[in-house]
Amino acid sequence: MGLFSRLLGSDRAQARETQPRPAGRLVMLGKSKWPEDVEIVGETYHQESFKAIFNASGDDSGGVVNRIAVLRAEPGNAYDRKAVAIDIDGLMIGYVPAQLAVNVQPLVLQAARRGEVLGVPARVWARNDGVSWGARVTLSTGAKEPEWTYAQQEFTRRAAREAAVRGVDVRAAEARLRESDAVSNVRGKPYSDWTTTVENWKRAERYDDALKLLAECQSSAEAEGRIWGRPPAPWYYEQAAIIHRKRKAFADEVAVLERYMSAARASDCSRDSETVEKIESRLFKARKLAGGS
């Protein structure tokens, strides 16, 4: 078994669990500290992370999204003491290549001593073929590699998939996708691109700002869901519920979860039954807390 096989093996791939998040102010690395277009390694071992990232964006088939990758030093790693793990949305997705990690880990550790967390812009491409997830993640501080080819390929694939599922022709599916893309914008970009901002605001305890943004994303997710006859992406409701519970605003938590359940009941939940049941369970607990407050 090679170094990276051992480093990135199944014992490290607990992707269902959120990784412990480095504490501190997020600081983005500049060009002087980071080469352009670095492809990460180890994505294969973190398929559940990519599933969670794209489920949060409302598309369980995959696509292309931009995120902030957070660098996490692992000096205690048994196989490579210079290892640097990569988290997106609190989920581990892979590692910085070993030849670069040797120089990057000291920067991450120095930043931690200053109370900072280092981040790098990331483009995440992933595809779900129904059995497994294939993914590619590029980290770059410079001019990004053109994304339109990936986006167009994904759009064409999604249109063909929806045409087959819905029993319509590809042109009709493409028209529905364009309508869906139009309603998915929040503050000038797809609502799925706001997850990192929400996480940063939560970390900074900017709860009012986060809740306002989450409410806008919920409206967009609901509009998108109506087009496809599916429940809205649940992440934006779950995050609002977490903030309300932290504040002991149990009635508000109930309200946001009921909002999700109302939208879910008006749609086809067959593909999302596990998620709906999870939120319904949280709603039951929230109602008990609200009743006792």
C-alpha positions in Angstrom: 0.0 0.0 0.0 1.5 3.3 -1.1 1.9 6.5 1.0 -1.3 8.2 -0.3 -3.3 5.0 -0.2 -2.4 4.7 3.5 -2.8 8.4 4.1 -6.2 8.7 2.4 -7.5 5.2 3.2 -10.9 4.3 4.6 -9.8 5.0 8.2 -9.4 8.7 7.2 -12.5 8.9 5.0 -15.2 9.5 7.6 -16.9 11.9 5.2 -20.3 11.6 6.8 -19.0 13.4 9.8 -18.3 17.1 9.8 -14.6 17.7 10.5 -13.5 19.7 13.5 -13.3 23.2 12.1 -10.2 25.3 12.7 -11.0 28.3 14.8 -10.1 31.8 13.7 -10.5 34.6 11.2 -10.5 33.4 7.6 -7.6 34.8 5.6 -7.3 34.0 1.9 -3.9 33.0 0.5 -2.6 35.3 -2.2 -0.6 34.4 -5.4 2.7 34.8 -3.7 1.9 31.9 -1.3 0.0 29.6 -3.7 0.7 28.4 -7.2 -2.2 28.5 -9.7 -4.5 25.6 -10.5 -3.5 23.0 -7.9 -5.5 19.7 -8.3 -6.1 18.1 -4.9 -5.6 14.4 -4.2 -7.8 11.8 -2.4 -11.2 12.9 -3.6 -12.2 9.2 -4.2 -12.2 8.5 -0.5 -14.7 11.3 0.3 -17.6 10.6 -1.9 -20.1 11.3 0.9 -18.7 14.8 1.3 -19.3 15.6 -2.4 -22.8 14.1 -2.1 -23.5 16.4 0.9 -22.1 19.5 -0.9 -24.2 19.0 -4.0 -27.3 17.9 -2.1 -27.1 21.2 -0.2 -27.1 23.0 -3.6 -30.2 21.2 -4.5 -28.8 18.9 -7.2 -28.1 15.3 -6.2 -26.6 14.6 -9.7 -23.6 16.9 -9.3 -22.4 19.9 -11.2 -19.9 22.8 -10.9 -19.8 25.1 -7.8 -17.3 27.6 -6.4 -16.4 27.4 -2.8 -13.7 28.4 -0.3 -11.4 25.5 0.7 -10.1 25.7 4.3 -6.6 24.3 4.9 -6.1 22.2 8.0 -2.7 21.0 9.1 -2.2 17.5 10.3 1.2 17.4 11.9 0.1 14.3 13.8 -0.7 12.3 10.7 0.9 8.9 11.1 1.8 8.6 7.4 2.8 12.1 6.5 3.6 14.7 9.2 3.6 17.5 6.6 0.0 16.6 5.5 -2.5 19.4 4.9 -6.2 18.4 4.7 -8.8 20.3 2.8 -12.3 21.1 4.1 -15.2 22.6 2.2 -18.4 23.5 4.0 -16.9 21.7 7.0 -16.5 18.4 5.1 -13.2 16.8 4.4 -12.7 16.4 0.6 -9.0 15.5 0.2 -5.4 16.6 0.7 -3.0 19.1 -0.7 -0.4 17.2 -2.8 2.5 16.1 -0.7 5.1 18.1 -2.7 3.2 21.3 -2.0 2.1 20.4 1.5 5.7 20.5 2.7 5.7 24.3 2.1 2.1 25.0 2.9 1.8 23.3 6.4 4.1 25.8 8.1 1.9 28.7 6.7 -1.2 27.0 8.1 0.4 26.5 11.6 1.8 30.0 11.7 -1.7 31.4 10.8 -3.2 29.3 13.6 -0.9 30.9 16.1 -2.1 34.3 14.9 -5.7 33.1 15.3 -6.3 32.8 11.6 -7.6 30.1 9.2 -6.2 30.0 5.7 -8.5 29.6 2.7 -8.1 29.2 -1.1 -10.8 29.6 -3.8 -11.9 26.3 -5.1 -13.8 25.1 -8.1 -15.6 21.8 -7.4 -16.8 19.6 -10.2 -18.6 16.3 -9.4 -20.8 13.8 -11.1 -23.1 11.2 -9.6 -23.6 8.2 -12.0 -26.1 6.6 -9.7 -23.5 4.3 -8.1 -20.6 6.5 -7.1 -19.4 10.1 -7.2 -16.5 11.2 -9.4 -15.0 14.6 -8.4 -12.3 17.0 -9.3 -11.3 20.0 -7.2 -9.0 22.8 -8.4 -7.5 25.3 -5.9 -6.4 28.6 -7.5 -5.7 32.2 -6.3 -5.2 33.4 -9.8 -7.3 33.7 -12.9 -9.5 30.7 -13.0 -9.5 28.1 -15.7 -12.6 28.7 -18.0 -15.6 27.1 -16.4 -18.1 27.4 -19.3 -17.1 24.1 -20.8 -17.7 22.2 -17.5 -21.0 24.2 -17.0 -22.2 23.5 -20.5 -21.4 19.8 -20.3 -23.2 19.6 -17.0 -26.2 21.6 -18.4 -26.4 19.2 -21.4 -26.1 16.2 -19.2 -28.7 17.5 -16.7 -31.1 18.3 -19.6 -30.8 14.7 -21.0 -31.3 13.2 -17.6 -34.4 15.3 -16.8 -35.8 14.6 -20.3 -35.5 10.9 -19.6 -37.0 11.1 -16.1 -39.8 13.5 -17.0 -40.7 11.9 -20.3 -40.2 15.2 -22.2 -37.9 16.1 -25.1 -34.5 17.6 -24.5 -35.5 21.1 -25.6 -38.3 21.1 -23.1 -35.9 20.0 -20.4 -33.4 22.6 -21.3 -36.1 25.3 -21.1 -37.0 24.1 -17.6 -33.4 24.2 -16.6 -33.0 27.8 -17.8 -36.1 28.7 -15.8 -34.7 26.9 -12.8 -31.3 28.7 -13.1 -33.1 32.1 -13.4 -34.9 31.7 -10.0 -31.9 30.2 -8.3 -30.0 33.5 -8.1 -29.7 35.3 -4.7 -27.9 38.7 -4.6 -26.4 38.1 -8.1 -25.3 34.5 -7.9 -26.7 31.0 -7.4 -28.0 30.5 -3.9 -25.8 27.4 -3.6 -22.7 29.7 -3.7 -23.6 31.4 -0.4 -22.9 28.4 1.9 -19.4 29.5 2.8 -20.6 33.0 3.6 -23.3 31.6 5.9 -20.7 29.4 7.7 -18.4 32.4 8.1 -21.2 34.6 9.5 -22.2 31.8 11.9 -18.6 31.5 13.1 -18.5 35.3 13.6 -21.9 35.2 15.4 -23.4 37.4 12.8 -26.6 35.6 13.2 -29.0 38.2 12.0 -27.1 38.6 8.7 -26.9 34.9 8.3 -30.7 34.4 8.9 -31.6 37.2 6.4 -29.4 35.6 3.7 -30.8 32.1 4.5 -34.3 33.4 4.2 -33.5 34.7 0.7 -31.9 31.3 -0.2 -35.0 29.5 1.1 -37.3 31.5 -1.2 -35.0 30.8 -4.1 -34.8 27.1 -3.3 -38.6 26.9 -3.0 -39.1 28.5 -6.4 -36.6 26.1 -7.9 -38.3 23.2 -6.2 -41.7 24.1 -7.6 -40.2 24.0 -11.1 -39.0 20.5 -10.7 -41.8 19.3 -8.3 -39.2 18.5 -5.6 -38.6 19.6 -2.0 -36.3 22.6 -1.7 -32.6 22.1 -0.8 -32.8 21.5 2.9 -29.4 22.9 4.1 -30.7 26.5 4.2 -33.5 25.5 6.6 -31.3 23.3 8.7 -28.8 26.1 9.2 -31.4 28.6 10.2 -32.9 26.1 12.6 -29.4 25.6 14.2 -29.1 29.4 14.7 -32.5 29.7 16.3 -31.9 26.8 18.7 -28.5 28.3 19.7 -30.4 31.5 20.5 -33.2 29.4 22.3 -35.6 31.0 19.8 -37.6 27.7 19.6 -40.7 29.2 18.1 -38.6 30.6 15.2 -37.0 27.2 14.8 -40.4 25.6 14.5 -41.5 28.2 11.9 -38.5 27.7 9.6 -38.8 23.9 9.8 -42.6 24.1 9.2 -41.8 26.2 6.1 -39.6 23.4 4.8 -42.2 20.7 5.5 -45.0 22.8 3.8 -42.9 23.0 0.6 -41.9 19.4 0.8 -45.5 18.2 1.2 -46.5 20.1 -1.9 -43.9 18.2 -4.0 -42.8 14.7 -4.8 -40.8 13.6 -1.7 -40.1 10.1 -3.0 -36.4 10.8 -3.8 -35.9 12.9 -0.6 -37.8 10.8 2.0 -34.8 10.4 4.2 -34.1 14.1 4.4 -37.8 14.9 4.9 -38.0 12.4 7.8 -34.8 13.9 9.4 -36.3 17.4 9.3 -39.7 16.2 10.5 -37.9 14.6 13.5 -36.1 17.9 14.3 -39.4 19.7 14.0 -41.0 17.3 16.6 -38.2 18.1 19.0 -38.4 21.9 18.3 -42.1 21.9 19.0 -41.5 20.2 22.4 -38.9 22.8 23.3 -41.2 25.6 22.2 -44.0 24.3 24.3 -41.8 24.1 27.3 -40.2 27.6 27.0 
